[in-house]
Amino acid sequence: MKQNVALMNHTVLSNFSLINTFKHFKIIKMNNLYLYKSLMKRNAHLNTLSLQLVFFLVISIYSVSAQQNSTLFRLLPSSESGIDFNNQLFESDTLNILNQANIYNGGGVGIGDFNKDGLMDIYFAANMVSNKLYLNKGNLQFDDITEKAMVNGQGRWCTGVSVVDINADGWMDLYISASFRNDPKLRTNLLYINQGNNEKGIPVFKESAKTYGIADNGFSTQAYFFDYDSDGDLDLDLYQVTNEIYDQRTPIRFRSKLTDGSAKNTDRLYRNNGNSTFTDVSKVAGITIEGWGHAASITDMNSDGWPDIYVTNDFISNDVLYINNKNGTFTNQLGDYFKHTAWNAMGTDVVDINNDGLVDLISLEMLPENNLRKKRMLSGNEYYNYINNEQYNYNHQYVRNVLQLNSGQTPLGHPVFNDISYIAGVYETDWSWCPITADFDNDGFRDLIITNGLPRDVTDLDYITYGSGQTAGAQSFTLAMTDSLPVVKLANYAFMNTNGTGFKNTSKAWGLDHESFSNGGVYTDLDNDGDLDVVINNINDTAFVYENTLNKGNQRLTVSFEGTKANPEGIGASLRVYYNEEQQYYEHYPTRGYLSTHDPRAHFGLGEIRNIDSILINWPDDKKQTILHTSETEITF
């Protein structure tokens, strides 16, 4: 409030030239409002002016304060938070969006308590500058400990951030995906093993990817840890987007699919050997289908107790749904589960949107909300695409976000999904990257924040540049040509879940309407106050750290997991919360969305509900635990 008073001081003095008069006032506090009281007793005329000024100031201050506090989120300035990370890119004649389509794919965010002090710390992945690790000091203030912790990214073009206790020693480690560089040494993924705190309480890491057998150099996007073979330890699933400079195959021309694992842009599966080493089992496990992978969701799609993999692929390559065969292998069953998908699919998440206990799926595309941008971006060849999909055995794809609602199982054992993105109002959010799905207002239903933006308005380079039929590098695109492209900065989107029946655009109302070029993002409770804050990685701008100002009002439940010796985080556990004839369902896979790892604690908004009937947890080894009749707001299993 004092800052508001200072702001109004400047405004009033500038507009009314009352500098000499204003010194005759003092600030008093009345009913939590800061007012100005006149010290002049002799000049009645000036006292009248004083009263008018006081009235104007009170109304103005109250108005400014109410306006500032009316949004759900508050953007923390870097001067306050200490977080000044900026994923800055430096383009040139040989490196720009016209000759390298992946240059704006951005970096992710990783959340974890790396020094075990009970506060969530933040790790940012960068492309051309140093990665950053910020230690949470409390009160939403952070220290940059990157160099002391030795986790700066070592000159890599870093993309995804996976936070996991890979060696099960109780300390959170970092697996960083690397891409883009032509030199294999400069695109080798990094594994930072947490060595514990030094004498100053700062966690120190040691790079050990080669020792663990996961120094992959295949243009990685993101890594996901989960127990695919149900042997108790965490395996590694790795997704790739091949660099167009390296692989000159045009990715939007229809051709026969490569499904034998020979393509450079085929995903990888590493089995945990149980001795801190991993083995590539991709071909044996059936992970052999090519695709320009942007993200994946690990989920039990068919409710059989085994984790499956949904992969979103960019350009013409179809998404892939790897169903777990329960014998160490997977089979793609995308066409059996989904009638269509997004075309240029980016980030994805699998959550229960309508609280029916079934997992739903969202994947993001690049359809603009603005009609003029639609006309400038989209080609008119949908009919030919439809025919070619049939001819080349591609599943049908459309240029829009999809929200696939799970309608339950068929007699064949797999669920029926229906795309409700149009009905739900979330189908057009421009060049979108990351779905951040969580209950931000604690009303009992998961909301949706979508990051978007591309620094140059290339009017869908997927169609124009590659649609020309020329291979990458065949043309000379200068930096001047790149600079001639218009810059279109757009705000991210926020959608409030309307009791499971749809979504309402609340971007401005929630204070998330800052224009940016945003990529990876996460939800996390940075100040442990029971509501979820948001952190977003931006290109050529300081990262966004949004404080959730909800604090009190709606109830919530926070669940922490303590798993087995080999899987201490309990990755793969599922949780059902029952209350007042309602339920919420959660699958514990913190790495999700796009390039990012979220808060490892499960969060349930409860609205006005104070008493929970029961909580049922199903562990990855199929053991079950139940808690009956509790009003606790924080529980550890």
Number of C-alpha atoms within 10 A of each C-alpha: 13 10 10 16 22 11 13 18 15 11 13 17 14 11 8 9 11 12 13 8 14 17 10 14 15 12 12 11 10 8 6 8 15 19 19 21 17 21 13 13 8 8 9 10 8 15 16 12 14 21 14 12 19 17 14 14 20 18 12 16 24 17 13 17 15 11 10 14 13 14 18 22 23 20 16 17 15 16 9 11 18 17 24 17 25 21 24 17 16 10 14 13 14 14 16 22 22 24 22 18 19 16 19 19 20 27 30 33 31 30 30 26 20 29 21 16 12 14 19 24 24 26 28 31 33 30 25 15 20 23 25 26 28 22 25 24 16 16 11 18 18 20 14 18 17 20 13 14 22 17 24 20 26 14 15 26 27 35 28 33 31 28 29 28 21 28 22 18 15 17 21 25 24 25 26 30 34 32 28 27 18 12 11 15 12 17 23 25 32 26 25 23 22 23 15 19 16 12 7 6 11 16 23 21 21 16 18 15 19 14 12 17 15 21 17 20 20 25 28 29 31 31 27 29 26 26 21 30 19 18 14 18 25 30 22 20 23 24 28 27 25 24 22 18 16 15 14 14 14 19 20 17 16 16 14 10 15 14 14 13 17 12 16 17 23 25 25 23 25 21 22 26 14 14 8 12 16 19 15 17 16 20 17 12 19 19 23 23 22 24 29 28 29 27 34 32 27 25 25 21 26 20 16 12 19 21 24 24 22 24 26 29 26 24 20 23 24 28 32 24 23 22 21 23 15 15 10 14 18 21 17 19 14 19 15 12 16 17 15 19 28 25 26 28 32 29 30 28 27 27 21 22 29 23 19 16 18 23 27 22 22 27 31 35 28 26 23 21 14 11 10 9 14 16 12 13 20 17 12 9 8 13 9 10 17 15 13 16 18 12 12 12 13 21 19 19 22 17 19 26 29 27 28 23 22 22 14 16 14 9 6 6 11 16 21 17 21 18 21 17 19 14 12 17 15 25 24 21 26 26 26 28 31 31 29 27 25 25 22 27 26 26 22 26 25 28 25 24 24 27 29 27 26 24 19 19 20 21 18 15 15 18 19 14 19 18 14 10 12 13 18 20 15 9 10 12 18 16 16 10 12 20 12 10 15 12 12 14 17 20 20 25 23 27 21 23 25 15 15 17 10 19 20 15 16 19 20 16 13 21 19 22 15 15 13 24 26 34 30 32 32 32 26 27 21 29 20 17 13 24 28 27 24 23 24 24 30 27 23 16 15 18 24 25 23 22 21 25 18 18 15 11 11 18 22 25 21 18 15 15 19 12 16 16 14 17 23 20 24 25 25 27 20 22 20 16 21 17 16 9 6 12 18 23 21 21 21 21 23 25 32 27 30 33 34 34 30 27 23 24 20 22 26 26 24 22 15 13 15 16 17 20 17 15 18 16 21 17 20 26 16 13 9 13 12 13 14 12 12 13 14 12 16 14 14 9 12
